Amino acid sequence: MSAIASIRARRFYAETYDTAGVTWPGEIPFYLELTTDALKRHRPILDLACGTGRIAIPLSETGLDVTGLDHSPFMLDVARQKSEGVPNIQWVEGDMCAFQLERTFAIILIPGHAFQNLNTVQEQMACLTSIKNHLDENGLLVIHVDHLDLRWLGEISGDKAGMVEVGQEFIHPLNGHTVRTLHAWSYDCATQTATHETIWDVASEREKVEERVESGPTFFHCFFRYEMEHLLHRCGLAVQAVYGDFHRGELTCKSPEMIWIAKRSR
């Protein structure tokens, strides 16, 4: 499973995730609509790789019983602070490839491309098998992965492999310092693995860089449509739908995302 290397980088990533994190158009309304029936039936929801609670907390605010699981204690620290006083949400530190929660769920989510942190078939199948074992009889699994642009993959496996580029700039939420990001991507076609490295330069009011934080290499598996379909089938999960965006658009060659919905088939 891919992970940021140093403790400092992991803590920094968690502290700044909500400020620098990516969101997708229509994402929260999509999950809210999808969980309406679970709310009516008083059935719980599981958010895997929940991070700082970006999805879990809005769902819990509707009255849903939500469990968020993540392997990062730093992400969960932020999630707990954000949800302080919310009675119907719980946080669990654990591995999404091997968890045992002693209950089943109406819906299990893996949002925000988190499934792509699993870089081997063994990890992917272990995760899906654990999920299947935690689904209600008619429960739903929802997985959000990137629908990758082949031109971009070609670039980062060719001339732009490892090239450092300037990323976003934002204000650190805890100390008010300016954070400037640098990114480098590369891609191994043989393993379908994209490697990403991030540098965060933290500057004071005097524009002097006070600290440089480096993520080290993190690895993301690049899924293709029928690879996902066969993987789900192999793990006893039947595809109910696949969308190209959070507005339930058809998956086409120009779609930016793949949102998979599956049920237990056996």
PyRosetta script that sets phi, psi and omega in degrees:
from pyrosetta import init, pose_from_sequence

init()
pose = pose_from_sequence("MSAIASIRARRFYAETYDTAGVTWPGEIPFYLELTTDALKRHRPILDLACGTGRIAIPLSETGLDVTGLDHSPFMLDVARQKSEGVPNIQWVEGDMCAFQLERTFAIILIPGHAFQNLNTVQEQMACLTSIKNHLDENGLLVIHVDHLDLRWLGEISGDKAGMVEVGQEFIHPLNGHTVRTLHAWSYDCATQTATHETIWDVASEREKVEERVESGPTFFHCFFRYEMEHLLHRCGLAVQAVYGDFHRGELTCKSPEMIWIAKRSR")
pose.set_psi(1, 133.5)
pose.set_omega(1, -178.5)
pose.set_phi(2, -69.7)
pose.set_psi(2, 142.8)
pose.set_omega(2, 178.1)
pose.set_phi(3, -154.9)
pose.set_psi(3, 147.1)
pose.set_omega(3, 173.2)
pose.set_phi(4, -66.5)
pose.set_psi(4, 139.1)
pose.set_omega(4, -166.2)
pose.set_phi(5, -70.2)
pose.set_psi(5, -64.9)
pose.set_omega(5, -168.7)
pose.set_phi(6, -85.2)
pose.set_psi(6, 155.1)
pose.set_omega(6, 177.6)
pose.set_phi(7, -62.9)
pose.set_psi(7, -41.0)
pose.set_omega(7, 179.9)
pose.set_phi(8, -60.1)
pose.set_psi(8, -45.1)
pose.set_omega(8, -179.1)
pose.set_phi(9, -65.9)
pose.set_psi(9, -38.6)
pose.set_omega(9, 179.5)
pose.set_phi(10, -65.2)
pose.set_psi(10, -41.6)
pose.set_omega(10, 178.5)
pose.set_phi(11, -67.1)
pose.set_psi(11, -42.7)
pose.set_omega(11, 179.7)
pose.set_phi(12, -61.8)
pose.set_psi(12, -43.8)
pose.set_omega(12, 179.7)
pose.set_phi(13, -59.5)
pose.set_psi(13, -43.1)
pose.set_omega(13, 179.3)
pose.set_phi(14, -66.7)
pose.set_psi(14, -42.3)
pose.set_omega(14, -179.3)
pose.set_phi(15, -60.9)
pose.set_psi(15, -35.1)
pose.set_omega(15, -172.5)
pose.set_phi(16, -105.5)
pose.set_psi(16, 0.8)
pose.set_omega(16, -172.3)
pose.set_phi(17, -58.9)
pose.set_psi(17, -45.6)
pose.set_omega(17, -177.0)
pose.set_phi(18, -69.5)
pose.set_psi(18, -26.9)
pose.set_omega(18, 178.0)
pose.set_phi(19, -78.6)
pose.set_psi(19, -41.6)
pose.set_omega(19, -175.0)
pose.set_phi(20, -101.2)
pose.set_psi(20, -6.4)
pose.set_omega(20, -172.8)
pose.set_phi(21, -66.0)
pose.set_psi(21, 158.4)
pose.set_omega(21, -179.0)
pose.set_phi(22, -93.2)
pose.set_psi(22, 141.8)
pose.set_omega(22, 170.6)
pose.set_phi(23, -124.1)
pose.set_psi(23, 162.4)
pose.set_omega(23, -177.2)
pose.set_phi(24, -122.8)
pose.set_psi(24, 138.1)
pose.set_omega(24, -178.5)
pose.set_phi(25, -56.8)
pose.set_psi(25, 129.3)
pose.set_omega(25, 176.7)
pose.set_phi(26, 80.1)
pose.set_psi(26, 3.5)
pose.set_omega(26, -172.4)
pose.set_phi(27, -63.6)
pose.set_psi(27, -55.4)
pose.set_omega(27, -176.8)
pose.set_phi(28, -62.5)
pose.set_psi(28, -47.6)
pose.set_omega(28, 176.4)
pose.set_phi(29, -57.7)
pose.set_psi(29, -35.5)
pose.set_omega(29, 178.2)
pose.set_phi(30, -60.5)
pose.set_psi(30, -48.5)
pose.set_omega(30, -179.3)
pose.set_phi(31, -68.5)
pose.set_psi(31, -36.4)
pose.set_omega(31, 178.5)
pose.set_phi(32, -63.6)
pose.set_psi(32, -42.8)
pose.set_omega(32, 178.4)
pose.set_phi(33, -65.5)
pose.set_psi(33, -41.4)
pose.set_omega(33, -177.2)
pose.set_phi(34, -64.7)
pose.set_psi(34, -30.2)
pose.set_omega(34, -174.9)
pose.set_phi(35, -95.1)
pose.set_psi(35, 5.6)
pose.set_omega(35, -178.2)
pose.set_phi(36, -58.6)
pose.set_psi(36, -44.2)
pose.set_omega(36, -178.5)
pose.set_phi(37, -66.7)
pose.set_psi(37, -39.1)
pose.set_omega(37, 178.2)
pose.set_phi(38, -62.1)
pose.set_psi(38, -36.8)
pose.set_omega(38, 178.3)
pose.set_phi(39, -65.5)
pose.set_psi(39, -42.9)
pose.set_omega(39, -180.0)
pose.set_phi(40, -64.1)
pose.set_psi(40, -36.4)
pose.set_omega(40, -176.8)
pose.set_phi(41, -90.7)
pose.set_psi(41, 0.9)
pose.set_omega(41, 179.7)
pose.set_phi(42, 58.5)
pose.set_psi(42, 41.8)
pose.set_omega(42, 178.9)
pose.set_phi(43, -106.3)
pose.set_psi(43, 145.0)
pose.set_omega(43, -174.3)
pose.set_phi(44, -79.3)
pose.set_psi(44, 161.9)
pose.set_omega(44, 179.4)
pose.set_phi(45, -120.9)
pose.set_psi(45, 142.9)
pose.set_omega(45, 175.5)
pose.set_phi(46, -118.4)
pose.set_psi(46, 125.8)
pose.set_omega(46, 177.1)
pose.set_phi(47, -108.1)
pose.set_psi(47, 107.1)
pose.set_omega(47, 179.8)
pose.set_phi(48, -87.6)
pose.set_psi(48, 144.3)
pose.set_omega(48, -173.6)
pose.set_phi(49, 53.8)
pose.set_psi(49, 51.7)
pose.set_omega(49, -170.6)
pose.set_phi(50, -72.3)
pose.set_psi(50, -17.2)
pose.set_omega(50, 179.4)
pose.set_phi(51, 61.3)
pose.set_psi(51, -129.1)
pose.set_omega(51, -177.7)
pose.set_phi(52, -89.1)
pose.set_psi(52, 11.8)
pose.set_omega(52, 178.6)
pose.set_phi(53, 86.1)
pose.set_psi(53, 23.5)
pose.set_omega(53, -176.7)
pose.set_phi(54, -56.6)
pose.set_psi(54, -36.5)
pose.set_omega(54, 177.8)
pose.set_phi(55, -100.5)
pose.set_psi(55, -41.7)
pose.set_omega(55, -174.2)
pose.set_phi(56, -60.4)
pose.set_psi(56, -41.6)
pose.set_omega(56, -175.8)
pose.set_phi(57, -67.7)
pose.set_psi(57, -48.6)
pose.set_omega(57, 175.9)
pose.set_phi(58, -57.8)
pose.set_psi(58, -35.2)
pose.set_omega(58, 177.8)
pose.set_phi(59, -67.1)
pose.set_psi(59, -41.8)
pose.set_omega(59, -179.1)
pose.set_phi(60, -65.3)
pose.set_psi(60, -29.9)
pose.set_omega(60, -178.5)
pose.set_phi(61, -68.7)
pose.set_psi(61, -15.5)
pose.set_omega(61, 174.7)
pose.set_phi(62, -83.9)
pose.set_psi(62, -7.6)
pose.set_omega(62, -178.1)
pose.set_phi(63, 108.3)
pose.set_psi(63, -3.5)
pose.set_omega(63, 178.8)
pose.set_phi(64, -66.7)
pose.set_psi(64, 147.6)
pose.set_omega(64, 171.0)
pose.set_phi(65, -85.4)
pose.set_psi(65, 110.9)
pose.set_omega(65, -171.6)
pose.set_phi(66, -121.1)
pose.set_psi(66, 135.0)
pose.set_omega(66, 170.1)
pose.set_phi(67, -114.3)
pose.set_psi(67, 130.1)
pose.set_omega(67, 175.3)
pose.set_phi(68, -111.6)
pose.set_psi(68, 128.5)
pose.set_omega(68, -179.6)
pose.set_phi(69, -120.1)
pose.set_psi(69, 133.7)
pose.set_omega(69, 178.0)
pose.set_phi(70, -151.9)
pose.set_psi(70, 152.9)
pose.set_omega(70, -179.5)
pose.set_phi(71, -85.8)
pose.set_psi(71, -11.7)
pose.set_omega(71, -175.2)
pose.set_phi(72, -96.1)
pose.set_psi(72, 114.9)
pose.set_omega(72, 176.3)
pose.set_phi(73, -65.1)
pose.set_psi(73, -25.6)
pose.set_omega(73, -179.6)
pose.set_phi(74, -71.9)
pose.set_psi(74, -42.7)
pose.set_omega(74, 175.3)
pose.set_phi(75, -61.6)
pose.set_psi(75, -43.8)
pose.set_omega(75, -177.8)
pose.set_phi(76, -67.3)
pose.set_psi(76, -32.3)
pose.set_omega(76, 175.0)
pose.set_phi(77, -59.3)
pose.set_psi(77, -44.1)
pose.set_omega(77, 178.6)
pose.set_phi(78, -65.2)
pose.set_psi(78, -43.6)
pose.set_omega(78, -179.8)
pose.set_phi(79, -59.5)
pose.set_psi(79, -42.9)
pose.set_omega(79, -179.6)
pose.set_phi(80, -64.4)
pose.set_psi(80, -40.5)
pose.set_omega(80, 178.5)
pose.set_phi(81, -63.4)
pose.set_psi(81, -42.3)
pose.set_omega(81, -178.2)
pose.set_phi(82, -67.7)
pose.set_psi(82, -30.5)
pose.set_omega(82, -174.4)
pose.set_phi(83, -105.3)
pose.set_psi(83, 15.6)
pose.set_omega(83, -179.0)
pose.set_phi(84, -55.5)
pose.set_psi(84, 129.3)
pose.set_omega(84, 180.0)
pose.set_phi(85, 90.0)
pose.set_psi(85, -7.2)
pose.set_omega(85, 176.9)
pose.set_phi(86, -83.8)
pose.set_psi(86, 117.9)
pose.set_omega(86, -171.1)
pose.set_phi(87, -81.3)
pose.set_psi(87, -20.6)
pose.set_omega(87, -170.2)
pose.set_phi(88, -107.1)
pose.set_psi(88, 31.3)
pose.set_omega(88, 177.2)
pose.set_phi(89, -137.3)
pose.set_psi(89, 139.8)
pose.set_omega(89, 177.0)
pose.set_phi(90, -134.2)
pose.set_psi(90, 151.5)
pose.set_omega(90, -176.3)
pose.set_phi(91, -118.7)
pose.set_psi(91, 135.2)
pose.set_omega(91, -177.6)
pose.set_phi(92, -128.7)
pose.set_psi(92, 126.6)
pose.set_omega(92, 172.3)
pose.set_phi(93, -84.9)
pose.set_psi(93, 122.1)
pose.set_omega(93, -177.0)
pose.set_phi(94, -171.6)
pose.set_psi(94, 175.0)
pose.set_omega(94, -177.7)
pose.set_phi(95, -99.7)
pose.set_psi(95, 123.0)
pose.set_omega(95, -177.2)
pose.set_phi(96, -71.2)
pose.set_psi(96, -5.7)
pose.set_omega(96, 174.0)
pose.set_phi(97, -90.3)
pose.set_psi(97, -12.1)
pose.set_omega(97, -176.0)
pose.set_phi(98, -157.2)
pose.set_psi(98, 83.1)
pose.set_omega(98, 178.8)
pose.set_phi(99, -128.4)
pose.set_psi(99, 152.5)
pose.set_omega(99, 178.7)
pose.set_phi(100, -141.2)
pose.set_psi(100, 107.3)
pose.set_omega(100, -172.8)
pose.set_phi(101, -108.1)
pose.set_psi(101, -0.2)
pose.set_omega(101, 174.6)
pose.set_phi(102, 61.4)
pose.set_psi(102, 28.0)
pose.set_omega(102, 174.8)
pose.set_phi(103, -158.9)
pose.set_psi(103, 165.9)
pose.set_omega(103, 176.3)
pose.set_phi(104, -114.7)
pose.set_psi(104, 166.0)
pose.set_omega(104, -171.5)
pose.set_phi(105, -132.3)
pose.set_psi(105, 148.9)
pose.set_omega(105, 176.4)
pose.set_phi(106, -72.5)
pose.set_psi(106, -34.7)
pose.set_omega(106, 179.8)
pose.set_phi(107, -143.1)
pose.set_psi(107, 134.9)
pose.set_omega(107, 172.6)
pose.set_phi(108, -119.9)
pose.set_psi(108, 126.1)
pose.set_omega(108, -177.0)
pose.set_phi(109, -110.0)
pose.set_psi(109, 142.2)
pose.set_omega(109, 163.8)
pose.set_phi(110, -126.4)
pose.set_psi(110, 87.8)
pose.set_omega(110, -175.2)
pose.set_phi(111, -86.1)
pose.set_psi(111, 176.6)
pose.set_omega(111, 167.7)
pose.set_phi(112, 59.5)
pose.set_psi(112, 32.6)
pose.set_omega(112, 177.4)
pose.set_phi(113, 66.6)
pose.set_psi(113, 13.7)
pose.set_omega(113, -174.2)
pose.set_phi(114, -64.3)
pose.set_psi(114, -28.4)
pose.set_omega(114, 179.6)
pose.set_phi(115, -61.8)
pose.set_psi(115, -22.8)
pose.set_omega(115, -178.7)
pose.set_phi(116, -74.8)
pose.set_psi(116, -6.5)
pose.set_omega(116, 173.0)
pose.set_phi(117, -74.6)
pose.set_psi(117, -10.4)
pose.set_omega(117, 178.6)
pose.set_phi(118, -92.7)
pose.set_psi(118, 113.2)
pose.set_omega(118, -167.3)
pose.set_phi(119, -103.8)
pose.set_psi(119, -0.3)
pose.set_omega(119, 177.3)
pose.set_phi(120, -126.8)
pose.set_psi(120, 155.9)
pose.set_omega(120, 176.6)
pose.set_phi(121, -60.8)
pose.set_psi(121, -36.3)
pose.set_omega(121, -179.7)
pose.set_phi(122, -62.1)
pose.set_psi(122, -45.0)
pose.set_omega(122, 177.9)
pose.set_phi(123, -64.2)
pose.set_psi(123, -45.1)
pose.set_omega(123, -177.9)
pose.set_phi(124, -61.6)
pose.set_psi(124, -45.5)
pose.set_omega(124, -179.7)
pose.set_phi(125, -68.8)
pose.set_psi(125, -36.2)
pose.set_omega(125, 177.8)
pose.set_phi(126, -63.2)
pose.set_psi(126, -41.8)
pose.set_omega(126, 178.4)
pose.set_phi(127, -63.0)
pose.set_psi(127, -49.5)
pose.set_omega(127, -177.7)
pose.set_phi(128, -65.4)
pose.set_psi(128, -34.3)
pose.set_omega(128, 177.6)
pose.set_phi(129, -68.0)
pose.set_psi(129, -41.9)
pose.set_omega(129, 176.4)
pose.set_phi(130, -61.9)
pose.set_psi(130, -40.2)
pose.set_omega(130, 178.3)
pose.set_phi(131, -63.0)
pose.set_psi(131, -48.8)
pose.set_omega(131, -180.0)
pose.set_phi(132, -55.2)
pose.set_psi(132, -40.0)
pose.set_omega(132, -179.2)
pose.set_phi(133, -69.5)
pose.set_psi(133, -14.6)
pose.set_omega(133, -178.5)
pose.set_phi(134, -110.0)
pose.set_psi(134, 5.5)
pose.set_omega(134, 179.3)
pose.set_phi(135, -89.2)
pose.set_psi(135, 140.0)
pose.set_omega(135, 167.4)
pose.set_phi(136, -56.6)
pose.set_psi(136, 166.0)
pose.set_omega(136, -179.3)
pose.set_phi(137, -54.1)
pose.set_psi(137, -41.1)
pose.set_omega(137, 178.4)
pose.set_phi(138, -111.9)
pose.set_psi(138, 24.7)
pose.set_omega(138, -177.1)
pose.set_phi(139, -70.6)
pose.set_psi(139, 160.0)
pose.set_omega(139, -178.0)
pose.set_phi(140, -113.0)
pose.set_psi(140, 140.2)
pose.set_omega(140, 168.4)
pose.set_phi(141, -106.2)
pose.set_psi(141, 133.3)
pose.set_omega(141, 176.5)
pose.set_phi(142, -124.8)
pose.set_psi(142, 121.8)
pose.set_omega(142, 179.7)
pose.set_phi(143, -122.2)
pose.set_psi(143, 128.0)
pose.set_omega(143, 177.7)
pose.set_phi(144, -109.0)
pose.set_psi(144, 116.5)
pose.set_omega(144, 176.4)
pose.set_phi(145, -128.1)
pose.set_psi(145, 163.6)
pose.set_omega(145, -179.6)
pose.set_phi(146, -74.4)
pose.set_psi(146, 139.3)
pose.set_omega(146, 170.1)
pose.set_phi(147, -100.6)
pose.set_psi(147, 98.0)
pose.set_omega(147, -163.1)
pose.set_phi(148, -78.8)
pose.set_psi(148, 145.2)
pose.set_omega(148, 176.4)
pose.set_phi(149, -81.8)
pose.set_psi(149, 117.0)
pose.set_omega(149, -177.5)
pose.set_phi(150, -62.7)
pose.set_psi(150, -28.6)
pose.set_omega(150, 177.9)
pose.set_phi(151, -65.3)
pose.set_psi(151, -41.0)
pose.set_omega(151, 178.7)
pose.set_phi(152, -66.4)
pose.set_psi(152, -42.7)
pose.set_omega(152, 177.5)
pose.set_phi(153, -60.2)
pose.set_psi(153, -38.5)
pose.set_omega(153, 177.0)
pose.set_phi(154, -62.8)
pose.set_psi(154, -39.9)
pose.set_omega(154, -179.8)
pose.set_phi(155, -65.1)
pose.set_psi(155, -45.3)
pose.set_omega(155, -174.6)
pose.set_phi(156, -83.4)
pose.set_psi(156, -3.3)
pose.set_omega(156, 169.1)
pose.set_phi(157, -101.2)
pose.set_psi(157, -0.9)
pose.set_omega(157, -179.2)
pose.set_phi(158, -120.0)
pose.set_psi(158, -120.4)
pose.set_omega(158, -172.8)
pose.set_phi(159, -63.8)
pose.set_psi(159, -29.1)
pose.set_omega(159, -176.5)
pose.set_phi(160, -95.6)
pose.set_psi(160, 6.9)
pose.set_omega(160, 179.8)
pose.set_phi(161, -61.0)
pose.set_psi(161, 121.8)
pose.set_omega(161, 178.0)
pose.set_phi(162, 76.3)
pose.set_psi(162, 3.8)
pose.set_omega(162, -179.1)
pose.set_phi(163, -72.3)
pose.set_psi(163, 128.6)
pose.set_omega(163, -179.3)
pose.set_phi(164, -82.0)
pose.set_psi(164, 127.8)
pose.set_omega(164, 179.6)
pose.set_phi(165, -126.6)
pose.set_psi(165, 151.3)
pose.set_omega(165, 179.3)
pose.set_phi(166, -75.1)
pose.set_psi(166, 131.5)
pose.set_omega(166, 177.6)
pose.set_phi(167, -105.2)
pose.set_psi(167, -150.3)
pose.set_omega(167, -174.8)
pose.set_phi(168, -77.8)
pose.set_psi(168, 163.9)
pose.set_omega(168, 173.9)
pose.set_phi(169, -121.7)
pose.set_psi(169, 136.7)
pose.set_omega(169, -179.6)
pose.set_phi(170, -150.4)
pose.set_psi(170, 171.7)
pose.set_omega(170, -179.7)
pose.set_phi(171, -99.8)
pose.set_psi(171, 128.7)
pose.set_omega(171, 179.2)
pose.set_phi(172, -63.4)
pose.set_psi(172, 126.6)
pose.set_omega(172, -173.9)
pose.set_phi(173, -68.7)
pose.set_psi(173, -19.1)
pose.set_omega(173, -176.5)
pose.set_phi(174, -95.6)
pose.set_psi(174, -33.8)
pose.set_omega(174, -175.9)
pose.set_phi(175, -121.3)
pose.set_psi(175, -3.5)
pose.set_omega(175, 177.8)
pose.set_phi(176, 75.7)
pose.set_psi(176, 4.3)
pose.set_omega(176, 179.6)
pose.set_phi(177, -76.1)
pose.set_psi(177, 155.0)
pose.set_omega(177, 177.6)
pose.set_phi(178, -81.2)
pose.set_psi(178, 132.1)
pose.set_omega(178, 178.3)
pose.set_phi(179, -114.9)
pose.set_psi(179, 124.0)
pose.set_omega(179, 176.5)
pose.set_phi(180, -111.8)
pose.set_psi(180, 134.1)
pose.set_omega(180, -175.8)
pose.set_phi(181, -109.6)
pose.set_psi(181, 147.0)
pose.set_omega(181, 172.6)
pose.set_phi(182, -125.3)
pose.set_psi(182, 141.5)
pose.set_omega(182, -177.5)
pose.set_phi(183, -129.1)
pose.set_psi(183, 151.5)
pose.set_omega(183, 170.3)
pose.set_phi(184, -142.0)
pose.set_psi(184, 133.2)
pose.set_omega(184, 179.7)
pose.set_phi(185, -122.5)
pose.set_psi(185, 149.0)
pose.set_omega(185, 168.7)
pose.set_phi(186, -147.2)
pose.set_psi(186, 164.7)
pose.set_omega(186, -174.5)
pose.set_phi(187, -142.9)
pose.set_psi(187, 132.2)
pose.set_omega(187, 176.3)
pose.set_phi(188, -104.5)
pose.set_psi(188, 107.2)
pose.set_omega(188, -176.8)
pose.set_phi(189, -62.5)
pose.set_psi(189, -33.5)
pose.set_omega(189, -175.0)
pose.set_phi(190, -66.4)
pose.set_psi(190, -35.3)
pose.set_omega(190, -178.4)
pose.set_phi(191, -107.5)
pose.set_psi(191, -3.7)
pose.set_omega(191, -176.8)
pose.set_phi(192, 59.5)
pose.set_psi(192, 36.4)
pose.set_omega(192, -177.5)
pose.set_phi(193, -110.1)
pose.set_psi(193, 123.7)
pose.set_omega(193, 172.4)
pose.set_phi(194, -96.9)
pose.set_psi(194, 134.0)
pose.set_omega(194, 178.4)
pose.set_phi(195, -109.2)
pose.set_psi(195, 130.8)
pose.set_omega(195, -176.1)
pose.set_phi(196, -126.4)
pose.set_psi(196, 133.3)
pose.set_omega(196, 174.5)
pose.set_phi(197, -126.1)
pose.set_psi(197, 137.2)
pose.set_omega(197, -179.3)
pose.set_phi(198, -124.3)
pose.set_psi(198, 139.5)
pose.set_omega(198, 171.2)
pose.set_phi(199, -119.8)
pose.set_psi(199, 129.4)
pose.set_omega(199, 174.6)
pose.set_phi(200, -109.4)
pose.set_psi(200, 118.4)
pose.set_omega(200, 173.8)
pose.set_phi(201, -99.3)
pose.set_psi(201, 119.5)
pose.set_omega(201, -177.2)
pose.set_phi(202, -102.5)
pose.set_psi(202, 118.5)
pose.set_omega(202, -174.7)
pose.set_phi(203, -115.1)
pose.set_psi(203, 142.9)
pose.set_omega(203, 177.1)
pose.set_phi(204, -81.7)
pose.set_psi(204, -175.7)
pose.set_omega(204, 178.4)
pose.set_phi(205, -61.5)
pose.set_psi(205, -24.9)
pose.set_omega(205, -179.6)
pose.set_phi(206, -83.8)
pose.set_psi(206, 8.4)
pose.set_omega(206, 179.8)
pose.set_phi(207, 67.8)
pose.set_psi(207, 9.7)
pose.set_omega(207, 177.5)
pose.set_phi(208, -84.5)
pose.set_psi(208, 132.3)
pose.set_omega(208, 178.0)
pose.set_phi(209, -71.6)
pose.set_psi(209, 114.7)
pose.set_omega(209, -178.2)
pose.set_phi(210, -87.8)
pose.set_psi(210, -28.6)
pose.set_omega(210, -175.1)
pose.set_phi(211, -155.4)
pose.set_psi(211, 142.7)
pose.set_omega(211, 172.0)
pose.set_phi(212, -118.4)
pose.set_psi(212, 124.4)
pose.set_omega(212, -179.9)
pose.set_phi(213, -114.8)
pose.set_psi(213, 128.3)
pose.set_omega(213, -178.4)
pose.set_phi(214, -117.5)
pose.set_psi(214, 132.9)
pose.set_omega(214, -176.6)
pose.set_phi(215, -74.8)
pose.set_psi(215, -26.3)
pose.set_omega(215, -166.3)
pose.set_phi(216, 75.1)
pose.set_psi(216, 172.8)
pose.set_omega(216, -177.6)
pose.set_phi(217, -71.4)
pose.set_psi(217, 133.6)
pose.set_omega(217, 170.1)
pose.set_phi(218, -119.4)
pose.set_psi(218, 147.8)
pose.set_omega(218, -169.0)
pose.set_phi(219, -120.6)
pose.set_psi(219, 134.3)
pose.set_omega(219, -177.4)
pose.set_phi(220, -128.6)
pose.set_psi(220, 128.9)
pose.set_omega(220, 176.9)
pose.set_phi(221, -79.6)
pose.set_psi(221, 136.8)
pose.set_omega(221, -178.8)
pose.set_phi(222, -101.7)
pose.set_psi(222, 102.9)
pose.set_omega(222, -176.0)
pose.set_phi(223, -83.1)
pose.set_psi(223, 148.2)
pose.set_omega(223, 170.7)
pose.set_phi(224, -115.6)
pose.set_psi(224, 160.7)
pose.set_omega(224, -168.0)
pose.set_phi(225, -52.5)
pose.set_psi(225, -56.5)
pose.set_omega(225, -172.4)
pose.set_phi(226, -77.6)
pose.set_psi(226, -20.6)
pose.set_omega(226, 169.9)
pose.set_phi(227, -61.2)
pose.set_psi(227, -46.0)
pose.set_omega(227, 178.2)
pose.set_phi(228, -63.1)
pose.set_psi(228, -44.4)
pose.set_omega(228, -178.1)
pose.set_phi(229, -61.1)
pose.set_psi(229, -45.0)
pose.set_omega(229, -180.0)
pose.set_phi(230, -68.3)
pose.set_psi(230, -36.3)
pose.set_omega(230, 179.3)
pose.set_phi(231, -63.7)
pose.set_psi(231, -45.0)
pose.set_omega(231, 178.5)
pose.set_phi(232, -62.3)
pose.set_psi(232, -45.6)
pose.set_omega(232, -179.8)
pose.set_phi(233, -60.9)
pose.set_psi(233, -41.4)
pose.set_omega(233, -179.2)
pose.set_phi(234, -61.8)
pose.set_psi(234, -27.7)
pose.set_omega(234, -178.1)
pose.set_phi(235, -97.3)
pose.set_psi(235, 12.1)
pose.set_omega(235, 176.3)
pose.set_phi(236, 79.3)
pose.set_psi(236, 30.2)
pose.set_omega(236, 179.6)
pose.set_phi(237, -121.9)
pose.set_psi(237, 130.6)
pose.set_omega(237, -177.3)
pose.set_phi(238, -101.7)
pose.set_psi(238, 128.2)
pose.set_omega(238, -179.3)
pose.set_phi(239, -68.9)
pose.set_psi(239, 126.9)
pose.set_omega(239, 175.7)
pose.set_phi(240, -97.5)
pose.set_psi(240, -33.5)
pose.set_omega(240, -179.7)
pose.set_phi(241, -165.1)
pose.set_psi(241, 155.3)
pose.set_omega(241, 168.8)
pose.set_phi(242, -139.1)
pose.set_psi(242, 128.9)
pose.set_omega(242, -177.0)
pose.set_phi(243, -116.8)
pose.set_psi(243, 156.8)
pose.set_omega(243, 179.3)
pose.set_phi(244, -95.6)
pose.set_psi(244, -4.3)
pose.set_omega(244, 176.7)
pose.set_phi(245, -165.0)
pose.set_psi(245, 178.1)
pose.set_omega(245, -177.0)
pose.set_phi(246, -83.8)
pose.set_psi(246, 4.3)
pose.set_omega(246, 172.2)
pose.set_phi(247, -99.2)
pose.set_psi(247, 16.7)
pose.set_omega(247, 179.5)
pose.set_phi(248, 62.2)
pose.set_psi(248, 32.9)
pose.set_omega(248, 175.9)
pose.set_phi(249, -72.1)
pose.set_psi(249, 152.7)
pose.set_omega(249, 177.8)
pose.set_phi(250, -62.9)
pose.set_psi(250, 142.9)
pose.set_omega(250, 176.0)
pose.set_phi(251, -75.1)
pose.set_psi(251, 117.9)
pose.set_omega(251, 178.8)
pose.set_phi(252, -128.2)
pose.set_psi(252, 177.7)
pose.set_omega(252, -179.5)
pose.set_phi(253, -64.0)
pose.set_psi(253, -20.2)
pose.set_omega(253, -179.4)
pose.set_phi(254, -99.0)
pose.set_psi(254, 0.9)
pose.set_omega(254, -178.6)
pose.set_phi(255, -66.0)
pose.set_psi(255, 137.6)
pose.set_omega(255, -179.0)
pose.set_phi(256, -82.3)
pose.set_psi(256, -20.6)
pose.set_omega(256, -173.7)
pose.set_phi(257, -134.7)
pose.set_psi(257, 166.6)
pose.set_omega(257, 165.0)
pose.set_phi(258, -126.6)
pose.set_psi(258, 120.0)
pose.set_omega(258, 176.8)
pose.set_phi(259, -114.8)
pose.set_psi(259, 111.0)
pose.set_omega(259, -175.0)
pose.set_phi(260, -99.8)
pose.set_psi(260, 135.8)
pose.set_omega(260, 174.1)
pose.set_phi(261, -123.4)
pose.set_psi(261, 126.9)
pose.set_omega(261, -175.6)
pose.set_phi(262, -140.1)
pose.set_psi(262, 159.2)
pose.set_omega(262, 176.0)
pose.set_phi(263, -127.5)
pose.set_psi(263, 164.2)
pose.set_omega(263, 172.9)
pose.set_phi(264, -64.8)
pose.set_psi(264, 133.3)
pose.set_omega(264, 176.6)
pose.set_phi(265, -103.7)
pose.set_psi(265, -13.2)
pose.set_omega(265, 179.2)
pose.set_phi(266, -158.6)
pose.dump_pdb("model.pdb")
